Amino acid sequence: MKGMIRAIAILCLLALLPVTVLADDSYSMKQDGFSTSYSYIYDYWGDVQEAPNPYRVSTVIDSITIGLDKLDGKRMSRPQSLFVHEKDLYVADTFNNRILQLRYDGVEFELVRVISEVKGVEPATFNNPYDIAVDADENIYVADYFNYRVVMMDKDLNFIKEFTKPTDSTYDQGLDFLPKKIAVDVAGRVYVLGANINKGFIKYEADTTFTGYIGANQVSVNMAQYIWKRYFQTKEQRAASQSFAPTEYENLYIDDEGFIYATNTIFSEYDLKWDKAKPIRRLNSLGGDILIKNDRYPPIGDIWWIEEGTQYLGPTRFTDITVLKNDLYVALDRTRGRLFGYDNQGVLLWAFGTRGNVEGAFTSAISVEHMGYDLFVLDQVENSITVFTPTEYGQMIYDANETYLNGEYDRSADIWRDVMRMNANYPLAFRGIGRAILRQDDFEGAMRYFEMAHDQESYGRAFKLYRKQWIEKNILWIVLILAVILIVPLVIGRVKRAKWEVIMHEQSKVRQ
């Protein structure tokens, strides 16, 4: 009898196990109250559509895997930034006051060296290095935060120059120079994102000369606020109240053409919904935003967000951005730990990621970089770097874009058809096929695909070309029909007139 009771109890436990596992898995997938899939896209109506994973986790780099525990026992501590130069990955190990240089040999990453000081200058050591950049000559730039400088050194760590607080009157001399993010263009110009600076990016020429600011955020003030502050507040109230100052940027990245991609996380949800916030911008040399937005929804990350029943509140906040070739770009969301990929038209390619402590999830994602199409995501709390490699599906999306831009329209259309077979709910596949066959002068076919993609603008362009093509093809028939329309009434009129003249002539004879 006891054996039977024990057996029944074991069976009951086994029956409950799958339920427990499924419930736990469901929670991990829906812990933000939103995601039903690791990867997703938005359709024309803004609904979430599950999608094949564009990336898979290749490896996770941490202090142990690169041997830091054996080197000096100091594991990474609150790293803040990544930078890729050729096959080298640089990590700003901020709270350890050092830079880690890793090298990828095609299989794994190995630690090349630990950079903790620069030769030939004082102070020689770093104090909270927040960011790093490397130019084509392998010169290294470090945003040395609490040393109030951006220091430049050669590949052997010999001091070259430093960029410090501007003495210009446009820079408030009461503020410390705290470089948080940096970027260097091909001419050696340095762009600095300084903490508490809301005039845009601080710009230096290669010789360290300060030349002003670039990309100042526009001030967002409504008329009621302006009138109240201008005409009704006292001087003391105006001094005590918050000034109408533009907000700071979050990060920046310079692409191969020298344009600055910048992210902004300080905005109202109202401005975001009406595309006034512009969380991603592409700045030209004058600081103007030239980011292309040819999609129904602008590149803002998630277009819907949940305010209740989740610990992750509010819209997407892009903490970093990296630009792949062909102007494809990937932005990292710090709110929910997601990555969003966009093409050069601002169309969402894919979205994936979540917060958590499982592989492929993040506790506090802070930086993103790329090597080829591989992505690196830095987690400042876990002190780790997750390496993502494109899946077959993800690589096909990149190949379809690349072949189109290379003028291989047949090949691009074929690849987009393969993408469509893997994901029938992917509107970009329809648009991609339409764009490819439009280049092949199949305007009628392009119209069908643009219609399926709900791409009204492209449909209109294809329709105009189709109408022009149809007219050119049928011009003889058109001329003939027009001629018939114009000439036949004239002929009929003349016949009637002649007939009338004959009748009148006959009647005149009768009268005579």
Secondary structure by P-SEA (a helix, b strand, c coil): caaaaaaaaaaaaaaaaaaaaaaaaaaaaccccccccccccccccbbbbbbccccccccccccccccccccccccccccccccccccbbbbccccccbbbbbbbccccccccccccccccccccccccccccccccccbbbbcccccccbbbbcccccccccccccccccccccccccccccccccccbbbbbcccccccbbbbccccccccccccccccccaaaaaaaaccccaaaaaacccbbbbbbccccccccbbbbbbbccccaaaaaacccccbbbbccccccccccccccccccccccccccccccccccccccccccccbbbbbbcccbbbbbbcccccccccccccccccccccccccccccccbbbbbbccccbbbbbbbcaaaaaaaaaaaaaaacaaaaaaaaaaaaaaaccccaaaaaaaaaaaaaacaaaaaaaaaaaacaaaaaaaaaaaaaaaaaaaaaaaaaaaaaaaccaaaaaaaaaaaaaaaaaaaaaaaac
